Amino acid sequence: MPMRPRRTLYPPDWEAIATRIKAAADWRCEQCGHVHEPETGYTLTVHHIDGEPGNNADWNLVALCQRCHLGLHGRKRMIRQLMFAFAKPAWLKRRERQRANSP
């Protein structure tokens, strides 16, 4: 199967980066807390907060189960960045603090 064009924007070591982020989250979704269980539909993925696959700074990456990840993308398309204007999830607040403290 040919690689999707967007996939080429990811770095060659993306699998290692994604595994590190998932391990740092203890193999749990940072949104709903569900453990990585592909057989039950809870496959852990890694989301780029800013939407840029080339920006792999830790503050920009969050481990989300496939269900939360797809839901996030659906809402993002619908209402863009305003989705977090009133109620930011805890993982986003942590990443904002991490970004503010990074060099």
N, C-alpha and C positions, 0 to 999 in steps of 0.2 A: 504494500500500500504506500503511495507516495506521501512524503511529509507535507503537511499543510504549510503554506507560505509563512504564516505567523510563527510557526515552530522554529524556523530558522533564526528568529530574533533572540532565542534563548542561547546562553553560553554552552560550550561543549560539556562543561562539568555540571549542567543543570541537575542531573539525577543526584549527584553528591550534595549539592546545595539543598535540594528539596528534602533529601533524607535527613540532613543536619537540622533543618527547621522542624520537621516532624518529630525527630528525637527530642529536640529542645522543648517541644510541647507535650512530651511524654506520650506520643502517639495518640493524642486526643484532639478532637476539634476544639479550637479556641473560642468558638461561638456557642455551640450547644453542649460541649463536654463529652460527646460520645466517643468511645474508643474506636480505633481503626478496626473495622470488621467488614471487609469486602464482601463476604458471603451473605451478609444481611443488608447490603446496600450502603454501608458507611465506609466508603473508601476515602482515606485521608489524602488531600491534595494541598498544594501551596498556592496562595493567592498573592498577586502583586497589588498592593494597596493603590499605587499610583497608575496601575494599568500598563506599565512599561516592563516588558519581559527582560530588558537589558539592565534594569536597575535592581540588582540583587543584594542591596544593603539589608542587613538584618531588620532594621526598622521598617522596611518596605515589604516584608514577607510575613505571612500569617498562615498557620496550618488550619485548614477548614475541611470538614467532611464534604464529600461531593454534593450532598443535599444543600448544605449551607452555602457552599461556593456557588452552585448554580442559582440559588435563590438570590444571593448577593448580586450576581451579574444581571439577573432579571430586573431587580429593583434599580440597579445602577442605570440601565438603559432607559428605564421609565422616568426616573426623576433625577438622574445624575448625582452630583455630590450633595444635593440638599437632603439626601436620605439620612445623613447623620447630623443634621443641623440641630436637632433637639434631643436626641438620645443616642449618643455614641456608645457602641459596644465596648466592653472592658478591654478587649484586645486592641482596639484602635487607640484608646487612651494610653495604653502601655507603649504602643509603637510611637505615638506622638512624643511621649516623654523620652523614649530611647533616641529618637531623632534629634530632639532638642539637646541631648547630652552627647551626641556623637560629633567627632571632629569634622 
